Amino acid sequence: MEYDKNNIFAKILRKEIPCEVVYGDDQVLFFYDINPQAKVHILGIPKKKVVDFRDFILRLDQSSVQYFFTKIIDVINGLGLDQKGYRLIINNGRDANQEVPHFHIHILAGENLKGIR
């Protein structure tokens, strides 16, 4: 699958669509989901043109992959989500209901997540 430069996350990265930023730097962006599935629902995206998890792992260098996952931990710890627990979700492909063709991770927390997918 080819990267669609007009997907919603690409537009957010170009600041064409606003978002409520949790953390951002030159490599990653974390922001609150506008349609939260839990009390805390944060999306994390790399600032690279990668379609899905496979694309992210195979196309980016090891330091970029490690940096992204380290920043996930930093965001979780910075918001105190590590105290009671959280869920990380990566949807990969159509059958997994990946809605945006830009690799991203969901961080869900802030309540008991039983029954929340």
PyMOL commands that set and color helices and strands:
alter all, ss='L'
color gray80, all
select helices_A, chain A and resi 8-13+53-59+62-78+94-96
alter helices_A, ss='H'
color red, helices_A
select strands_A, chain A and resi 21-24+28-32+40-46+86-89+105-109
alter strands_A, ss='S'
color yellow, strands_A
deselect
rebuild
show_as cartoon
